[in-house]
């Protein structure tokens, strides 16, 4: 019988101290995973549990590397299983919008969908692609705003200073 997989968020302090810094063995594992590169095809990484050994695909190694790097940097990581076909409510939740807004967008053709009887269904890949497009448009708009501000001399500060201030604010909570 198949086990139901539920989402879970892992915090850095689940593996280290209360400050969010990963310590000791966990830190070494995260650093090694984050730095590991697949350099030789014949030396594929393996996951070893007891007497079992499973060869990992390049995609799985990439996932583990990204998780390890995020946790090494003190970020939380969420594992959220998703079906490849989503209901309108699931897709709306994933995009952070209301279901009626999503339905309007579907009817305007912004995201492809299929109809199963009375229900609209969306493919996960289409929702992810829409989210990427939306982020790209937002990034371009922000770049235009910054360029305009620089042109009028209203943005003379060093962007690195702002990044440092943001890092400090995020780190202090």
C-alpha positions as CSV (number, residue, x, y, z in Angstrom):
1,X,0.0,0.0,0.0
2,X,1.4,3.4,-1.0
3,X,2.2,5.8,1.8
4,X,0.7,9.3,1.7
5,X,3.5,11.9,1.4
6,X,2.9,15.2,3.2
7,X,4.7,18.4,3.0
8,X,7.2,19.5,5.7
9,X,9.4,22.5,6.3
10,X,12.8,21.9,7.7
11,X,14.4,24.7,9.7
12,X,18.2,25.1,10.0
13,X,18.0,24.8,13.8
14,X,16.5,21.4,13.3
15,X,20.1,20.3,12.5
16,X,22.1,22.8,14.6
17,X,21.8,25.3,17.4
18,X,19.0,27.9,18.1
19,X,20.8,30.7,16.2
20,X,20.1,28.8,13.0
21,X,23.7,28.0,12.4
22,X,24.3,24.4,11.4
23,X,27.0,22.8,13.5
24,X,29.3,19.9,13.5
25,X,28.6,16.9,11.4
26,X,25.5,18.4,9.8
27,X,27.5,21.4,8.6
28,X,30.2,19.2,7.1
29,X,27.6,17.1,5.3
30,X,25.9,20.2,3.9
31,X,29.1,21.8,2.8
32,X,30.2,18.6,1.0
33,X,26.9,18.2,-0.7
34,X,26.8,21.9,-1.7
35,X,30.3,21.7,-3.1
36,X,30.1,18.3,-4.8
37,X,30.2,18.3,-8.6
38,X,29.5,15.3,-10.8
39,X,32.8,15.2,-12.5
40,X,33.0,11.5,-13.4
41,X,30.1,9.6,-14.9
42,X,31.4,6.2,-13.6
43,X,31.5,7.5,-10.0
44,X,27.8,8.2,-9.5
45,X,26.8,9.3,-6.0
46,X,25.0,6.8,-3.8
47,X,22.7,7.0,-0.9
48,X,23.7,4.3,1.7
49,X,21.3,3.3,4.4
50,X,22.4,0.3,6.4
51,X,23.1,-2.5,3.9
52,X,21.1,-0.8,1.1
53,X,22.9,1.4,-1.5
54,X,20.9,3.4,-4.1
55,X,22.6,5.1,-7.1
56,X,21.4,8.8,-7.4
57,X,20.6,10.5,-10.6
58,X,22.2,13.8,-11.6
59,X,18.8,15.4,-11.0
60,X,18.5,14.0,-7.5
61,X,22.0,15.1,-6.6
62,X,21.2,18.6,-7.8
63,X,18.1,18.7,-5.5
64,X,20.1,17.5,-2.5
65,X,22.9,20.0,-3.3
66,X,20.4,22.9,-3.5
67,X,18.8,21.8,-0.2
68,X,22.1,21.5,1.5
69,X,23.3,24.9,0.2
70,X,20.1,26.6,1.4
71,X,20.4,25.1,4.8
72,X,24.1,25.9,5.0
73,X,23.1,29.5,4.5
74,X,20.6,29.3,7.3
75,X,17.4,29.1,5.2
76,X,14.5,26.9,5.9
77,X,13.6,24.3,3.2
78,X,10.1,23.0,2.5
79,X,9.4,19.8,0.7
80,X,5.9,20.0,-0.8
81,X,4.7,17.0,-2.9
82,X,2.6,18.1,-5.9
83,X,0.5,16.2,-8.4
84,X,1.3,16.8,-12.0
85,X,-2.4,17.8,-12.6
86,X,-3.7,20.5,-10.3
87,X,-7.2,21.7,-9.4
88,X,-7.9,25.4,-9.8
89,X,-7.6,25.8,-6.0
90,X,-4.2,24.0,-5.8
91,X,-2.9,26.1,-8.7
92,X,-4.2,29.3,-7.1
93,X,-2.6,28.4,-3.8
94,X,0.7,27.7,-5.6
95,X,0.6,31.1,-7.3
96,X,-0.6,33.0,-4.2
97,X,-3.8,34.3,-5.8
98,X,-7.5,33.6,-5.2
99,X,-9.3,30.9,-7.1
100,X,-11.7,33.4,-8.8
101,X,-8.7,35.4,-10.0
102,X,-7.1,32.2,-11.4
103,X,-10.3,31.2,-13.2
104,X,-10.5,34.7,-14.8
105,X,-6.9,34.3,-16.0
106,X,-7.7,30.8,-17.4
107,X,-10.7,32.1,-19.3
108,X,-8.5,35.0,-20.7
109,X,-6.0,32.4,-21.9
110,X,-3.1,33.3,-19.7
111,X,-2.5,29.7,-18.6
112,X,-3.6,26.6,-20.5
113,X,-6.0,24.2,-18.9
114,X,-8.1,21.2,-19.7
115,X,-11.7,20.6,-18.9
116,X,-12.8,17.4,-17.3
117,X,-16.5,17.5,-17.3
118,X,-17.3,20.7,-15.3
119,X,-13.8,21.0,-13.7
120,X,-10.8,22.8,-15.0
121,X,-7.5,21.1,-14.5
122,X,-4.0,22.6,-15.0
123,X,-0.7,20.9,-15.6
124,X,1.9,21.6,-13.0
125,X,4.4,22.4,-15.8
126,X,2.1,25.1,-17.2
127,X,1.7,26.7,-13.7
128,X,5.4,26.7,-13.1
129,X,6.0,28.2,-16.6
130,X,3.5,31.0,-15.9
131,X,5.1,31.7,-12.5
132,X,8.5,32.0,-14.3
133,X,7.1,34.4,-16.9
134,X,5.5,36.5,-14.2
135,X,8.8,36.7,-12.3
136,X,10.7,37.6,-15.5
137,X,8.2,40.4,-16.3
138,X,8.5,41.7,-12.7
139,X,12.3,41.6,-12.8
140,X,12.3,43.5,-16.1
141,X,9.9,46.2,-14.7
142,X,12.1,46.6,-11.6
143,X,15.2,47.0,-13.9
144,X,13.3,49.7,-15.9
145,X,12.4,51.5,-12.7
146,X,16.0,51.4,-11.5
147,X,17.3,52.5,-14.9
148,X,14.9,55.5,-14.9
149,X,15.9,56.4,-11.3
150,X,19.6,56.3,-12.2
151,X,19.0,58.4,-15.3
152,X,17.4,61.1,-13.1
153,X,20.2,60.9,-10.5
154,X,17.8,59.5,-7.8
155,X,19.6,56.2,-7.4
156,X,23.2,57.1,-6.7
157,X,23.7,54.7,-3.9
158,X,25.8,51.6,-4.3
159,X,23.5,48.5,-4.8
160,X,25.9,46.4,-2.7
161,X,25.2,48.7,0.3
162,X,21.5,48.0,0.0
163,X,22.2,44.2,-0.3
164,X,24.3,44.4,2.9
165,X,21.5,46.3,4.7
166,X,18.9,43.8,3.5
167,X,21.1,40.8,4.7
168,X,21.5,42.4,8.1
169,X,17.8,43.0,8.5
170,X,16.9,39.5,7.3
171,X,19.5,38.0,9.6
172,X,18.4,40.0,12.7
173,X,14.8,39.0,12.1
